[in-house]
Amino acid sequence: MTVSLFTDRSDASDPYQGGPYGGGPDAGEPDFDEPRPRNRRARVGWVLLSIAFVILIVLGVAPAPYVIDQPGPVYNTLGTAEHDGKEVPLITIPDEKTYPTKGALDLLTVSQVGTPSQRPDWFQVVAAWADPTRAVIPIDVAFPPNVTDEQVNKQSQAQMTDSQEDATAAALVELGYDFPRNVTVAGLTDGSPAAGILQDGDIITSLDGTKINDVQALRDAVAANGTSKPASVGIQRGGVDSTVSVTPTTVQDTPVLGIGVHMDYQFPFTVTLQLDSVGGPSAGQMFALGIIDKLTPGFLNGGQHIAGTGTIDSAGNVGPIGGIRQKMFGAKDAGARWFLAPATNCDEVVGHVPSGLTVFAVKTLDDSMAALKAISTKEDTAALPTCTAS
């Protein structure tokens, strides 16, 4: 009598039915009608992985609380730009003799990806974090709460208009032109020590005997006076000159009169600066250099490709700007070899200069002119100030 070691069962719950250990007619060929435990675990793993992937996609495309700064368009102040569908010169001086120019004096811009209503997604933000040419900015910093996009744009355009006037004034002062430059009161702060003494529209002509014809001169004179005694402020109101006393107060350890001021110029001739869809004050230095180049014979830049950035006032002081890293990469991509950076931005410059770009640190328009002279005459530029780690 032959006895089978394993009984061939028809119980569907037996996962090894009909397998190589069974006694059925298909012994030796596995039956896959029922999955094995390992296959079940694999299916569960794939399901969980798919769910995680979907969650990642959903989170990735969700709006992030940031905006992204990246290099924007580059404009040659010696060249042209589009205006109302036509190419027009960025700088036009119709009533004064001008001279041919060559090469480029580029001004740089920063493009911003995102607004409070259209924020970038997390995929874009993570990519920007990994990209040295871009910067991720908290949206509340780029767009302060309770300030509309329209208000931000208006302020930016107003800054550009003021910057263009300051650039024209700085260039003409550098070239020796004499013209009225009036520091005019444009509002008083809450609790201002000048309340009831100074008014909107007053022209500040002097402070403690020092002639005032630019904002920096006013700041310096107020700082020299301090807060322990009244300052003697010379003003012109309605064409009448007088002197008043104001005791400065301290704001963030700085003596101030508690007033806002605006520069009013009476230029000897018209200088038109045309640049659409660009706001902010950072083009001041390069506009000033472009005006000087057009009003003087020869090539201020030696015909080379030079870029730069920085605010400027009528006294020729070059001030800090935002987005310096993006602007350096924009300059390099546009073909510039040399870059003029505000010395006050040096901490952001060090360690971030693109390969092939040489950056000089400038504090005044005279510094920038000295750098351009060295470049144009092919002198040794090693002695020019550069940015170093603080």
Buried (B, 14 or more C-beta within 10 A) or exposed (E): EEEEEEEEBEEEEEEBBBBEEBEBEEEEEEBEEEEEEEEEEEEEEEEEEEEEEEEEEEEBEEBBEBBBBBBBBBBBBBBBBEBEEEEBBBBEBEEEEBEEBEBBBBBBBBBBBBBBEEBBBBBBBEBBEEEEBBBBBEBEEBBEEEEEEEEBEEEBBEBBEBBBBBBBBBBBBBEEBEBEBBBBBBEBBEEBBBBEBBBEEBBBBBBBEBEBBBBBBBBBBBEEBEBEEBBBBBBBBEEEEEEBEBBBBEEEEEBBBBBEBBBBBEBEEEBEBBBEEBBBBBBBBBBBBBBBBBBBEEBBBBEBBBBBBBBBBBBBBBBBBBBBBBBBBBBBEBEBBBBBBBBBBBEBBBEBBBEEBBBBBBBBBEBBBBBBEBBBEEEEEEEBBBBEEE
